[in-house]
C-alpha cells in the first residue's frame, strides 16, 4: 500500500441514511456517484468534493476493515486496489453515508 493512501476519515457526523435517502440533507447536491466506478481514486475524490462540498471523499485500500454500519453524512468512501492506492480505479459505487 502506498503511504500516501489515506486510511483515516474525518470526524463522523452520524446520520441514519445512505445514498439517495440522504438527499434531503443535501438539497441540490449529489449524494451518489455510480458513474465513478473505474475512475482513478484521486480523480473521483476531486469530482465528489466539487459536486458536493459538504462531504469529504476518503480513499481506502480494498480489504481494509471498516464498520459499514456506521453511517456518516459527511463522508464518501472510495475503495481502490491496495497495491495501487490512492491512484487505482474505484471498485465500489460511491455514496454518502
Backbone as JSON, one array per atom type, in Angstrom:
{
  "sequence": "XXXXXXXXXXXXXXXXXXXXXXXXXXXXXXXXXXXXXXXXXXXXXXXXXXXXXXXXXXXXXXXXXXXXXXXXXXXXXXXXXXXXXXXXXXXXXXXXX",
  "N": [[0.84, -1.18, 0.0], [0.48, 2.22, -0.76], [2.08, 4.83, 0.95], [0.9, 7.28, 0.8], [-1.75, 6.89, 0.73], [-4.72, 7.67, 2.17], [-6.05, 6.47, 5.23], [-7.58, 7.09, 7.37], [-10.62, 8.59, 8.2], [-12.59, 11.7, 8.26], [-13.84, 13.38, 11.23], [-16.77, 11.79, 12.18], [-19.99, 12.65, 11.17], [-22.71, 11.53, 12.44], [-25.54, 9.82, 11.06], [-28.74, 8.63, 9.89], [-29.01, 7.64, 7.35], [-28.24, 6.67, 3.95], [-26.8, 7.19, 0.7], [-29.32, 7.92, -1.7], [-31.3, 8.28, 0.2], [-30.32, 10.25, 1.77], [-30.75, 12.6, 0.49], [-32.4, 14.77, 1.27], [-30.86, 16.07, 3.13], [-28.99, 17.33, 1.62], [-29.92, 19.39, -0.33], [-30.17, 19.89, -3.77], [-27.63, 18.93, -4.25], [-25.39, 16.29, -5.21], [-25.58, 12.87, -4.07], [-24.87, 10.34, -4.66], [-22.59, 8.48, -6.71], [-22.4, 6.53, -8.99], [-21.29, 6.46, -11.5], [-18.62, 6.88, -11.2], [-17.28, 4.57, -10.69], [-14.48, 2.7, -11.47], [-12.99, 4.9, -12.19], [-10.02, 6.76, -11.5], [-9.0, 6.86, -8.08], [-8.07, 9.28, -6.97], [-8.98, 11.19, -8.83], [-11.75, 10.71, -8.68], [-12.26, 11.48, -6.03], [-11.8, 14.28, -6.19], [-13.88, 15.02, -7.95], [-16.22, 14.26, -6.52], [-16.03, 15.89, -4.19], [-16.18, 18.37, -5.37], [-18.73, 18.3, -6.51], [-20.34, 17.95, -4.3], [-19.78, 19.86, -1.85], [-20.14, 19.56, 0.87], [-19.31, 17.16, 1.79], [-16.6, 14.83, 2.44], [-14.47, 12.94, 0.53], [-12.93, 9.86, 1.02], [-10.16, 7.82, 0.36], [-9.71, 4.46, 0.43], [-7.76, 1.51, 0.84], [-8.61, -1.53, -0.76], [-9.95, -4.18, 1.14], [-9.32, -3.2, 3.63], [-10.35, -3.12, 6.93], [-13.47, -1.91, 7.77], [-16.19, -0.34, 9.44], [-19.17, -0.76, 8.19], [-21.74, -0.33, 9.18], [-21.71, 2.05, 10.49], [-22.91, 5.07, 9.79], [-22.01, 7.95, 8.17], [-22.73, 11.19, 7.49], [-21.11, 13.05, 6.35], [-19.22, 11.9, 4.8], [-17.76, 10.08, 2.11], [-16.9, 6.98, 0.92], [-14.22, 5.64, -0.91], [-13.13, 2.84, -2.45], [-10.16, 1.34, -3.49], [-7.82, -0.75, -5.36], [-5.51, -2.31, -3.16], [-2.82, -2.44, -3.87], [-2.46, -0.28, -5.48], [-2.98, 2.22, -4.38], [-3.32, 5.62, -3.74], [-4.19, 5.87, -6.35], [-5.42, 3.94, -7.93], [-8.21, 2.35, -9.72], [-11.54, 3.12, -8.74], [-13.42, 0.77, -6.99], [-15.89, 0.43, -5.9], [-19.33, 1.61, -5.8], [-19.61, 4.82, -5.18], [-21.16, 6.58, -2.43], [-22.93, 8.88, -0.26], [-22.72, 8.49, 3.23]],
  "CA": [[0.0, 0.0, 0.0], [1.2, 3.47, -0.86], [1.98, 5.6, 2.19], [0.07, 8.46, 0.56], [-3.14, 6.49, 0.73], [-5.34, 7.94, 3.47], [-6.83, 5.39, 5.8], [-8.43, 7.64, 8.41], [-11.6, 9.54, 7.71], [-12.83, 12.87, 9.11], [-14.77, 13.13, 12.32], [-18.02, 11.31, 11.61], [-21.28, 13.25, 11.5], [-23.62, 10.39, 12.39], [-26.87, 10.01, 10.49], [-29.44, 7.37, 9.71], [-29.31, 7.48, 5.94], [-27.15, 6.5, 2.98], [-27.19, 7.41, -0.7], [-30.48, 8.75, -2.03], [-32.06, 8.57, 1.42], [-29.72, 11.45, 2.37], [-30.98, 13.74, -0.42], [-32.99, 15.91, 1.97], [-29.79, 16.77, 3.85], [-28.13, 17.99, 0.65], [-30.76, 19.83, -1.45], [-29.48, 20.37, -4.96], [-26.29, 18.35, -4.36], [-25.36, 14.85, -5.44], [-25.32, 12.01, -2.92], [-24.41, 9.05, -5.2], [-21.74, 8.64, -7.89], [-22.11, 5.22, -9.59], [-20.51, 6.67, -12.72], [-17.19, 6.99, -10.87], [-16.67, 3.24, -10.58], [-13.48, 2.54, -12.53], [-12.22, 6.14, -12.31], [-8.93, 6.89, -10.52], [-9.44, 7.3, -6.77], [-7.75, 10.7, -6.78], [-9.89, 11.95, -9.67], [-13.1, 10.55, -8.11], [-12.3, 12.33, -4.82], [-11.94, 15.68, -6.62], [-15.21, 15.19, -8.53], [-17.22, 14.18, -5.44], [-15.94, 17.07, -3.33], [-16.63, 19.52, -6.16], [-20.17, 18.2, -6.73], [-20.99, 18.08, -3.0], [-18.75, 20.39, -0.96], [-20.45, 19.27, 2.27], [-18.76, 15.85, 2.14], [-15.2, 14.57, 2.16], [-14.26, 11.6, 0.0], [-11.71, 9.23, 1.51], [-9.7, 6.7, -0.44], [-9.29, 3.35, 1.28], [-7.33, 0.32, 0.1], [-9.51, -2.68, -0.7], [-9.6, -5.14, 2.18], [-9.15, -2.54, 4.91], [-11.53, -3.31, 7.75], [-14.24, -0.7, 8.02], [-17.5, -0.67, 10.0], [-20.16, -0.16, 7.29], [-22.97, 0.03, 9.87], [-21.57, 3.42, 10.95], [-23.25, 5.94, 8.67], [-21.5, 9.31, 8.36], [-23.3, 12.03, 6.43], [-20.1, 13.95, 5.79], [-18.14, 11.08, 4.26], [-17.95, 9.16, 0.99], [-15.76, 6.06, 0.88], [-13.77, 5.16, -2.21], [-12.23, 1.7, -2.3], [-9.29, 1.1, -4.64], [-6.93, -1.88, -5.08], [-4.49, -2.0, -2.15], [-1.5, -2.3, -4.48], [-2.42, 0.92, -6.31], [-3.72, 3.22, -3.6], [-4.68, 6.06, -3.95], [-4.44, 6.15, -7.77], [-6.12, 2.86, -8.61], [-9.62, 2.59, -10.07], [-12.55, 2.94, -7.7], [-14.07, -0.54, -7.21], [-17.25, 0.46, -5.37], [-20.16, 2.72, -6.28], [-19.56, 5.74, -4.04], [-22.37, 7.27, -1.98], [-22.87, 9.49, 1.06], [-23.16, 7.61, 4.31]],
  "C": [[0.88, 1.23, 0.0], [1.01, 4.27, 0.42], [1.15, 6.88, 2.02], [-1.41, 8.14, 0.58], [-3.76, 6.76, 2.09], [-6.13, 6.73, 3.95], [-7.72, 5.87, 6.94], [-9.37, 8.67, 7.83], [-11.74, 10.74, 8.64], [-13.69, 12.46, 10.3], [-16.13, 12.83, 11.71], [-19.2, 12.12, 12.11], [-22.32, 12.14, 11.33], [-24.97, 10.76, 11.81], [-27.51, 8.64, 10.35], [-29.83, 7.14, 8.26], [-28.04, 7.19, 5.14], [-27.7, 6.81, 1.6], [-28.38, 8.33, -0.86], [-31.31, 9.13, -0.81], [-31.53, 9.81, 2.13], [-30.0, 12.71, 1.56], [-31.53, 14.96, 0.29], [-31.94, 16.72, 2.74], [-28.94, 17.63, 2.93], [-28.96, 18.48, -0.54], [-29.92, 20.41, -2.6], [-28.09, 19.8, -5.17], [-26.4, 16.84, -4.58], [-25.05, 14.09, -4.15], [-24.85, 10.62, -3.36], [-23.61, 9.31, -6.49], [-21.42, 7.28, -8.51], [-21.25, 5.33, -10.84], [-19.01, 6.74, -12.45], [-16.53, 5.64, -10.63], [-15.73, 3.07, -11.77], [-12.61, 3.76, -12.75], [-11.12, 6.13, -11.24], [-9.47, 7.42, -9.2], [-9.22, 8.78, -6.55], [-8.7, 11.57, -7.6], [-11.32, 11.89, -9.12], [-13.27, 11.43, -6.87], [-12.53, 13.79, -5.2], [-13.34, 15.94, -7.15], [-16.28, 15.22, -7.44], [-17.2, 15.44, -4.6], [-16.33, 18.35, -4.06], [-18.16, 19.5, -6.29], [-20.97, 18.24, -5.43], [-19.95, 18.55, -1.99], [-19.02, 20.16, 0.53], [-19.93, 17.91, 2.71], [-17.27, 15.8, 1.82], [-15.11, 13.13, 1.66], [-12.93, 11.07, 0.49], [-11.41, 7.98, 0.72], [-9.14, 5.64, 0.49], [-8.81, 2.2, 0.42], [-8.34, -0.81, 0.31], [-9.03, -3.64, 0.38], [-9.38, -4.52, 3.54], [-10.45, -2.71, 5.7], [-12.19, -1.97, 8.01], [-15.61, -1.11, 8.53], [-18.6, -0.03, 9.16], [-21.45, 0.24, 7.99], [-22.89, 1.43, 10.47], [-21.8, 4.33, 9.76], [-22.85, 7.37, 9.01], [-21.96, 10.17, 7.19], [-22.3, 12.99, 5.8], [-19.0, 13.18, 5.07], [-18.63, 10.22, 3.1], [-16.71, 8.29, 0.94], [-15.49, 5.61, -0.55], [-12.8, 4.01, -1.96], [-11.47, 1.49, -3.6], [-8.42, -0.12, -4.33], [-5.79, -1.47, -4.15], [-3.12, -1.77, -2.77], [-1.37, -1.06, -5.37], [-3.23, 2.03, -5.64], [-2.84, 4.45, -3.43], [-5.09, 6.21, -5.42], [-5.23, 5.09, -8.52], [-7.56, 3.18, -8.9], [-10.55, 2.3, -8.89], [-13.31, 1.64, -7.99], [-15.47, -0.61, -6.61], [-18.03, 1.57, -6.06], [-20.31, 3.7, -5.12], [-20.9, 6.4, -3.74], [-22.13, 7.87, -0.6], [-23.34, 8.47, 2.08], [-22.1, 6.65, 4.66]]
}
